[in-house]
Amino acid sequence: MIAEAFILGIILLIISIPVMGILHMCFPEDYSGCQNLPTKSKNKYYIATIIIGMLTHITFEYSGAKKLYCSRGSHPASW
């Protein structure tokens, strides 16, 4: 389960980097302080994104929400 959670965290990171880049191009004034972050600061945010993905996966796994979601369909209206 930890490996699955880690993979989900990596996928979340892969998706979030281009999305944040597009947002930065669309709204540069909102991200003026983020342009020149040192590499160490960027790594901190990448690691945090992976941890968020892992914690989300583990929370869904242990709370039973994943099983409920998979057994009832992919849309709440089908419940």
Biopython code that builds the backbone (N, CA, C, O; Angstrom):
import numpy as np
from Bio.PDB.StructureBuilder import StructureBuilder

atoms = [
    (1, "MET", "N", (0.814, -1.193, 0.000)),
    (1, "MET", "CA", (0.000, 0.000, 0.000)),
    (1, "MET", "C", (0.867, 1.271, 0.000)),
    (1, "MET", "O", (0.501, 2.269, -0.620)),
    (2, "ILE", "N", (1.995, 1.233, 0.682)),
    (2, "ILE", "CA", (2.871, 2.404, 0.707)),
    (2, "ILE", "C", (3.430, 2.663, -0.693)),
    (2, "ILE", "O", (3.542, 3.815, -1.113)),
    (3, "ALA", "N", (3.778, 1.602, -1.412)),
    (3, "ALA", "CA", (4.288, 1.782, -2.776)),
    (3, "ALA", "C", (3.213, 2.397, -3.666)),
    (3, "ALA", "O", (3.497, 3.281, -4.473)),
    (4, "GLU", "N", (1.981, 1.925, -3.515)),
    (4, "GLU", "CA", (0.855, 2.471, -4.286)),
    (4, "GLU", "C", (0.645, 3.942, -3.944)),
    (4, "GLU", "O", (0.395, 4.761, -4.829)),
    (5, "ALA", "N", (0.746, 4.274, -2.658)),
    (5, "ALA", "CA", (0.591, 5.665, -2.220)),
    (5, "ALA", "C", (1.714, 6.535, -2.782)),
    (5, "ALA", "O", (1.477, 7.673, -3.190)),
    (6, "PHE", "N", (2.931, 6.002, -2.803)),
    (6, "PHE", "CA", (4.061, 6.753, -3.341)),
    (6, "PHE", "C", (3.875, 7.009, -4.837)),
    (6, "PHE", "O", (4.146, 8.109, -5.321)),
    (7, "ILE", "N", (3.418, 6.004, -5.559)),
    (7, "ILE", "CA", (3.168, 6.165, -6.994)),
    (7, "ILE", "C", (2.112, 7.236, -7.228)),
    (7, "ILE", "O", (2.254, 8.064, -8.128)),
    (8, "LEU", "N", (1.053, 7.225, -6.421)),
    (8, "LEU", "CA", (0.025, 8.259, -6.540)),
    (8, "LEU", "C", (0.620, 9.642, -6.281)),
    (8, "LEU", "O", (0.289, 10.603, -6.976)),
    (9, "GLY", "N", (1.497, 9.745, -5.282)),
    (9, "GLY", "CA", (2.157, 11.023, -4.999)),
    (9, "GLY", "C", (3.000, 11.505, -6.170)),
    (9, "GLY", "O", (3.005, 12.695, -6.485)),
    (10, "ILE", "N", (3.709, 10.593, -6.811)),
    (10, "ILE", "CA", (4.521, 10.951, -7.983)),
    (10, "ILE", "C", (3.629, 11.405, -9.139)),
    (10, "ILE", "O", (3.936, 12.383, -9.820)),
    (11, "ILE", "N", (2.528, 10.690, -9.355)),
    (11, "ILE", "CA", (1.587, 11.077, -10.419)),
    (11, "ILE", "C", (1.031, 12.466, -10.144)),
    (11, "ILE", "O", (0.923, 13.287, -11.055)),
    (12, "LEU", "N", (0.679, 12.728, -8.887)),
    (12, "LEU", "CA", (0.181, 14.051, -8.515)),
    (12, "LEU", "C", (1.232, 15.118, -8.807)),
    (12, "LEU", "O", (0.898, 16.198, -9.293)),
    (13, "LEU", "N", (2.485, 14.828, -8.518)),
    (13, "LEU", "CA", (3.569, 15.775, -8.791)),
    (13, "LEU", "C", (3.712, 16.017, -10.290)),
    (13, "LEU", "O", (3.852, 17.160, -10.726)),
    (14, "ILE", "N", (3.678, 14.942, -11.081)),
    (14, "ILE", "CA", (3.817, 15.062, -12.530)),
    (14, "ILE", "C", (2.692, 15.914, -13.113)),
    (14, "ILE", "O", (2.917, 16.682, -14.049)),
    (15, "ILE", "N", (1.505, 15.784, -12.575)),
    (15, "ILE", "CA", (0.366, 16.573, -13.060)),
    (15, "ILE", "C", (0.442, 18.011, -12.552)),
    (15, "ILE", "O", (0.125, 18.944, -13.291)),
    (16, "SER", "N", (0.858, 18.199, -11.300)),
    (16, "SER", "CA", (0.818, 19.543, -10.715)),
    (16, "SER", "C", (1.880, 20.487, -11.276)),
    (16, "SER", "O", (1.639, 21.692, -11.348)),
    (17, "ILE", "N", (3.035, 19.985, -11.671)),
    (17, "ILE", "CA", (4.101, 20.869, -12.177)),
    (17, "ILE", "C", (3.650, 21.618, -13.435)),
    (17, "ILE", "O", (3.779, 22.842, -13.475)),
    (18, "PRO", "N", (3.121, 20.934, -14.476)),
    (18, "PRO", "CA", (2.667, 21.695, -15.653)),
    (18, "PRO", "C", (1.458, 22.581, -15.359)),
    (18, "PRO", "O", (1.333, 23.670, -15.920)),
    (19, "VAL", "N", (0.570, 22.117, -14.482)),
    (19, "VAL", "CA", (-0.608, 22.938, -14.150)),
    (19, "VAL", "C", (-0.152, 24.233, -13.488)),
    (19, "VAL", "O", (-0.648, 25.306, -13.832)),
    (20, "MET", "N", (0.776, 24.151, -12.554)),
    (20, "MET", "CA", (1.275, 25.360, -11.898)),
    (20, "MET", "C", (2.029, 26.251, -12.886)),
    (20, "MET", "O", (1.976, 27.477, -12.785)),
    (21, "GLY", "N", (2.729, 25.638, -13.840)),
    (21, "GLY", "CA", (3.417, 26.424, -14.868)),
    (21, "GLY", "C", (2.437, 27.194, -15.733)),
    (21, "GLY", "O", (2.663, 28.361, -16.052)),
    (22, "ILE", "N", (1.346, 26.539, -16.113)),
    (22, "ILE", "CA", (0.309, 27.205, -16.924)),
    (22, "ILE", "C", (-0.337, 28.329, -16.128)),
    (22, "ILE", "O", (-0.562, 29.417, -16.659)),
    (23, "LEU", "N", (-0.637, 28.073, -14.852)),
    (23, "LEU", "CA", (-1.209, 29.140, -14.019)),
    (23, "LEU", "C", (-0.253, 30.318, -13.897)),
    (23, "LEU", "O", (-0.674, 31.475, -13.904)),
    (24, "HIS", "N", (1.027, 30.019, -13.786)),
    (24, "HIS", "CA", (2.021, 31.090, -13.689)),
    (24, "HIS", "C", (2.049, 31.925, -14.966)),
    (24, "HIS", "O", (2.198, 33.146, -14.908)),
    (25, "MET", "N", (1.904, 31.270, -16.122)),
    (25, "MET", "CA", (1.892, 32.019, -17.389)),
    (25, "MET", "C", (0.613, 32.838, -17.531)),
    (25, "MET", "O", (0.648, 33.949, -18.060)),
    (26, "CYS", "N", (-0.508, 32.304, -17.068)),
    (26, "CYS", "CA", (-1.793, 33.013, -17.196)),
    (26, "CYS", "C", (-1.923, 34.161, -16.206)),
    (26, "CYS", "O", (-2.521, 35.190, -16.521)),
    (27, "PHE", "N", (-1.367, 33.992, -15.016)),
    (27, "PHE", "CA", (-1.494, 34.993, -13.958)),
    (27, "PHE", "C", (-0.125, 35.296, -13.353)),
    (27, "PHE", "O", (0.110, 34.981, -12.186)),
    (28, "PRO", "N", (0.778, 35.897, -14.115)),
    (28, "PRO", "CA", (2.143, 36.111, -13.601)),
    (28, "PRO", "C", (2.203, 37.022, -12.381)),
    (28, "PRO", "O", (3.097, 36.876, -11.547)),
    (29, "GLU", "N", (1.275, 37.950, -12.267)),
    (29, "GLU", "CA", (1.315, 38.868, -11.118)),
    (29, "GLU", "C", (1.004, 38.157, -9.805)),
    (29, "GLU", "O", (1.422, 38.614, -8.742)),
    (30, "ASP", "N", (0.275, 37.042, -9.869)),
    (30, "ASP", "CA", (-0.048, 36.302, -8.652)),
    (30, "ASP", "C", (1.121, 35.460, -8.162)),
    (30, "ASP", "O", (1.137, 35.044, -7.003)),
    (31, "TYR", "N", (2.093, 35.203, -9.021)),
    (31, "TYR", "CA", (3.191, 34.306, -8.685)),
    (31, "TYR", "C", (4.539, 34.995, -8.760)),
    (31, "TYR", "O", (5.558, 34.331, -8.947)),
    (32, "SER", "N", (4.567, 36.321, -8.619)),
    (32, "SER", "CA", (5.818, 37.051, -8.809)),
    (32, "SER", "C", (6.901, 36.602, -7.838)),
    (32, "SER", "O", (8.080, 36.630, -8.193)),
    (33, "GLY", "N", (6.547, 36.194, -6.638)),
    (33, "GLY", "CA", (7.544, 35.756, -5.668)),
    (33, "GLY", "C", (8.017, 34.343, -5.893)),
    (33, "GLY", "O", (9.014, 33.933, -5.298)),
    (34, "CYS", "N", (7.339, 33.583, -6.730)),
    (34, "CYS", "CA", (7.691, 32.174, -6.930)),
    (34, "CYS", "C", (8.669, 31.954, -8.073)),
    (34, "CYS", "O", (9.212, 30.858, -8.209)),
    (35, "GLN", "N", (8.906, 32.956, -8.887)),
    (35, "GLN", "CA", (9.759, 32.768, -10.064)),
    (35, "GLN", "C", (11.186, 32.418, -9.704)),
    (35, "GLN", "O", (11.795, 31.552, -10.332)),
    (36, "ASN", "N", (11.713, 33.075, -8.714)),
    (36, "ASN", "CA", (13.138, 32.945, -8.424)),
    (36, "ASN", "C", (13.404, 32.143, -7.159)),
    (36, "ASN", "O", (14.355, 32.422, -6.429)),
    (37, "LEU", "N", (12.564, 31.148, -6.898)),
    (37, "LEU", "CA", (12.800, 30.315, -5.725)),
    (37, "LEU", "C", (14.097, 29.530, -5.914)),
    (37, "LEU", "O", (14.366, 29.023, -7.003)),
    (38, "PRO", "N", (14.895, 29.430, -4.860)),
    (38, "PRO", "CA", (16.076, 28.584, -4.967)),
    (38, "PRO", "C", (15.672, 27.122, -5.156)),
    (38, "PRO", "O", (14.564, 26.729, -4.791)),
    (39, "THR", "N", (16.550, 26.338, -5.712)),
    (39, "THR", "CA", (16.253, 24.937, -5.993)),
    (39, "THR", "C", (15.827, 24.193, -4.732)),
    (39, "THR", "O", (14.929, 23.353, -4.788)),
    (40, "LYS", "N", (16.451, 24.485, -3.603)),
    (40, "LYS", "CA", (16.093, 23.809, -2.358)),
    (40, "LYS", "C", (14.638, 24.070, -1.998)),
    (40, "LYS", "O", (13.946, 23.161, -1.538)),
    (41, "SER", "N", (14.162, 25.291, -2.198)),
    (41, "SER", "CA", (12.766, 25.602, -1.887)),
    (41, "SER", "C", (11.823, 24.851, -2.805)),
    (41, "SER", "O", (10.780, 24.368, -2.365)),
    (42, "LYS", "N", (12.181, 24.748, -4.086)),
    (42, "LYS", "CA", (11.341, 24.011, -5.021)),
    (42, "LYS", "C", (11.265, 22.552, -4.615)),
    (42, "LYS", "O", (10.192, 21.952, -4.677)),
    (43, "ASN", "N", (12.381, 21.968, -4.201)),
    (43, "ASN", "CA", (12.383, 20.576, -3.786)),
    (43, "ASN", "C", (11.451, 20.348, -2.607)),
    (43, "ASN", "O", (10.791, 19.313, -2.520)),
    (44, "LYS", "N", (11.399, 21.321, -1.697)),
    (44, "LYS", "CA", (10.517, 21.240, -0.546)),
    (44, "LYS", "C", (9.065, 21.105, -1.001)),
    (44, "LYS", "O", (8.317, 20.291, -0.461)),
    (45, "TYR", "N", (8.668, 21.898, -1.988)),
    (45, "TYR", "CA", (7.300, 21.871, -2.476)),
    (45, "TYR", "C", (7.011, 20.586, -3.249)),
    (45, "TYR", "O", (5.896, 20.066, -3.193)),
    (46, "TYR", "N", (8.007, 20.075, -3.967)),
    (46, "TYR", "CA", (7.823, 18.810, -4.677)),
    (46, "TYR", "C", (7.614, 17.668, -3.690)),
    (46, "TYR", "O", (6.736, 16.827, -3.882)),
    (47, "ILE", "N", (8.413, 17.642, -2.645)),
    (47, "ILE", "CA", (8.274, 16.602, -1.624)),
    (47, "ILE", "C", (6.930, 16.735, -0.920)),
    (47, "ILE", "O", (6.272, 15.731, -0.647)),
    (48, "ALA", "N", (6.519, 17.960, -0.624)),
    (48, "ALA", "CA", (5.219, 18.174, 0.021)),
    (48, "ALA", "C", (4.082, 17.684, -0.864)),
    (48, "ALA", "O", (3.112, 17.119, -0.359)),
    (49, "THR", "N", (4.182, 17.887, -2.166)),
    (49, "THR", "CA", (3.156, 17.420, -3.096)),
    (49, "THR", "C", (3.071, 15.902, -3.086)),
    (49, "THR", "O", (1.974, 15.344, -3.096)),
    (50, "ILE", "N", (4.207, 15.234, -3.067)),
    (50, "ILE", "CA", (4.222, 13.774, -3.009)),
    (50, "ILE", "C", (3.604, 13.292, -1.703)),
    (50, "ILE", "O", (2.820, 12.343, -1.708)),
    (51, "ILE", "N", (3.940, 13.924, -0.592)),
    (51, "ILE", "CA", (3.390, 13.528, 0.709)),
    (51, "ILE", "C", (1.888, 13.745, 0.747)),
    (51, "ILE", "O", (1.166, 12.915, 1.299)),
    (52, "ILE", "N", (1.399, 14.836, 0.175)),
    (52, "ILE", "CA", (-0.042, 15.084, 0.118)),
    (52, "ILE", "C", (-0.739, 13.967, -0.657)),
    (52, "ILE", "O", (-1.781, 13.471, -0.228)),
    (53, "GLY", "N", (-0.174, 13.572, -1.786)),
    (53, "GLY", "CA", (-0.745, 12.477, -2.563)),
    (53, "GLY", "C", (-0.760, 11.177, -1.778)),
    (53, "GLY", "O", (-1.745, 10.440, -1.806)),
    (54, "MET", "N", (0.336, 10.894, -1.075)),
    (54, "MET", "CA", (0.416, 9.668, -0.284)),
    (54, "MET", "C", (-0.601, 9.674, 0.856)),
    (54, "MET", "O", (-1.301, 8.686, 1.079)),
    (55, "LEU", "N", (-0.678, 10.794, 1.574)),
    (55, "LEU", "CA", (-1.615, 10.876, 2.698)),
    (55, "LEU", "C", (-3.068, 10.789, 2.235)),
    (55, "LEU", "O", (-3.907, 10.191, 2.910)),
    (56, "THR", "N", (-3.356, 11.383, 1.094)),
    (56, "THR", "CA", (-4.706, 11.294, 0.542)),
    (56, "THR", "C", (-5.048, 9.845, 0.220)),
    (56, "THR", "O", (-6.135, 9.372, 0.550)),
    (57, "HIS", "N", (-4.133, 9.150, -0.416)),
    (57, "HIS", "CA", (-4.372, 7.751, -0.771)),
    (57, "HIS", "C", (-4.571, 6.895, 0.488)),
    (57, "HIS", "O", (-5.510, 6.103, 0.562)),
    (58, "ILE", "N", (-3.689, 7.059, 1.465)),
    (58, "ILE", "CA", (-3.782, 6.265, 2.695)),
    (58, "ILE", "C", (-5.067, 6.573, 3.443)),
    (58, "ILE", "O", (-5.700, 5.666, 3.982)),
    (59, "THR", "N", (-5.464, 7.845, 3.485)),
    (59, "THR", "CA", (-6.712, 8.231, 4.155)),
    (59, "THR", "C", (-7.911, 7.570, 3.484)),
    (59, "THR", "O", (-8.787, 7.033, 4.162)),
    (60, "PHE", "N", (-7.952, 7.609, 2.159)),
    (60, "PHE", "CA", (-9.054, 6.973, 1.441)),
    (60, "PHE", "C", (-9.059, 5.466, 1.650)),
    (60, "PHE", "O", (-10.121, 4.853, 1.754)),
    (61, "GLU", "N", (-7.873, 4.869, 1.712)),
    (61, "GLU", "CA", (-7.758, 3.424, 1.892)),
    (61, "GLU", "C", (-8.287, 3.007, 3.265)),
    (61, "GLU", "O", (-9.113, 2.099, 3.359)),
    (62, "TYR", "N", (-7.819, 3.662, 4.325)),
    (62, "TYR", "CA", (-8.194, 3.275, 5.689)),
    (62, "TYR", "C", (-9.593, 3.719, 6.090)),
    (62, "TYR", "O", (-10.208, 3.087, 6.950)),
    (63, "SER", "N", (-10.106, 4.770, 5.504)),
    (63, "SER", "CA", (-11.450, 5.236, 5.870)),
    (63, "SER", "C", (-12.547, 4.416, 5.197)),
    (63, "SER", "O", (-13.713, 4.499, 5.583)),
    (64, "GLY", "N", (-12.175, 3.630, 4.200)),
    (64, "GLY", "CA", (-13.161, 2.840, 3.471)),
    (64, "GLY", "C", (-13.764, 3.586, 2.295)),
    (64, "GLY", "O", (-14.592, 3.036, 1.569)),
    (65, "ALA", "N", (-13.362, 4.825, 2.102)),
    (65, "ALA", "CA", (-13.924, 5.629, 1.009)),
    (65, "ALA", "C", (-13.545, 5.047, -0.352)),
    (65, "ALA", "O", (-14.340, 5.113, -1.289)),
    (66, "LYS", "N", (-12.358, 4.485, -0.472)),
    (66, "LYS", "CA", (-11.929, 3.904, -1.740)),
    (66, "LYS", "C", (-12.815, 2.705, -2.094)),
    (66, "LYS", "O", (-13.247, 2.562, -3.238)),
    (67, "LYS", "N", (-13.076, 1.860, -1.122)),
    (67, "LYS", "CA", (-13.918, 0.684, -1.357)),
    (67, "LYS", "C", (-15.341, 1.109, -1.707)),
    (67, "LYS", "O", (-15.956, 0.548, -2.614)),
    (68, "LEU", "N", (-15.856, 2.092, -0.993)),
    (68, "LEU", "CA", (-17.201, 2.600, -1.271)),
    (68, "LEU", "C", (-17.270, 3.185, -2.672)),
    (68, "LEU", "O", (-18.215, 2.919, -3.414)),
    (69, "TYR", "N", (-16.286, 3.968, -3.030)),
    (69, "TYR", "CA", (-16.241, 4.601, -4.350)),
    (69, "TYR", "C", (-16.179, 3.552, -5.458)),
    (69, "TYR", "O", (-16.877, 3.658, -6.466)),
    (70, "CYS", "N", (-15.338, 2.540, -5.260)),
    (70, "CYS", "CA", (-15.171, 1.517, -6.294)),
    (70, "CYS", "C", (-16.394, 0.586, -6.400)),
    (70, "CYS", "O", (-16.721, 0.106, -7.485)),
    (71, "SER", "N", (-17.048, 0.344, -5.285)),
    (71, "SER", "CA", (-18.173, -0.596, -5.323)),
    (71, "SER", "C", (-19.472, 0.031, -5.815)),
    (71, "SER", "O", (-20.342, -0.675, -6.325)),
    (72, "ARG", "N", (-19.611, 1.327, -5.671)),
    (72, "ARG", "CA", (-20.859, 1.986, -6.034)),
    (72, "ARG", "C", (-20.818, 2.718, -7.369)),
    (72, "ARG", "O", (-21.845, 3.227, -7.818)),
    (73, "GLY", "N", (-19.701, 2.780, -7.990)),
    (73, "GLY", "CA", (-19.598, 3.500, -9.252)),
    (73, "GLY", "C", (-18.738, 4.723, -9.111)),
    (73, "GLY", "O", (-18.308, 5.080, -8.014)),
    (74, "SER", "N", (-18.492, 5.357, -10.223)),
    (74, "SER", "CA", (-17.547, 6.457, -10.220)),
    (74, "SER", "C", (-18.184, 7.824, -9.986)),
    (74, "SER", "O", (-17.470, 8.817, -9.847)),
    (75, "HIS", "N", (-19.480, 7.891, -9.943)),
    (75, "HIS", "CA", (-20.146, 9.183, -9.769)),
    (75, "HIS", "C", (-21.145, 9.082, -8.624)),
    (75, "HIS", "O", (-21.918, 8.126, -8.567)),
    (76, "PRO", "N", (-21.143, 10.060, -7.701)),
    (76, "PRO", "CA", (-22.066, 10.016, -6.557)),
    (76, "PRO", "C", (-23.531, 9.870, -6.974)),
    (76, "PRO", "O", (-24.329, 9.326, -6.212)),
    (77, "ALA", "N", (-23.900, 10.341, -8.164)),
    (77, "ALA", "CA", (-25.287, 10.220, -8.602)),
    (77, "ALA", "C", (-25.680, 8.765, -8.831)),
    (77, "ALA", "O", (-26.865, 8.432, -8.815)),
    (78, "SER", "N", (-24.682, 7.889, -9.046)),
    (78, "SER", "CA", (-25.001, 6.477, -9.262)),
    (78, "SER", "C", (-25.155, 5.722, -7.951)),
    (78, "SER", "O", (-25.467, 4.531, -7.965)),
    (79, "TRP", "N", (-24.943, 6.391, -6.810)),
    (79, "TRP", "CA", (-25.083, 5.743, -5.513)),
    (79, "TRP", "C", (-26.542, 5.586, -5.223)),
    (79, "TRP", "O", (-26.909, 5.059, -4.172)),
]
sb = StructureBuilder()
sb.init_structure("model")
sb.init_model(0)
sb.init_chain("A")
sb.init_seg("    ")
for serial, (resi, resn, name, xyz) in enumerate(atoms, 1):
    if name == "N":
        sb.init_residue(resn, " ", resi, " ")
    sb.init_atom(name, np.array(xyz, "f"), 0.0, 1.0, " ", f" {name:<3s}", serial, name[0])
structure = sb.get_structure()
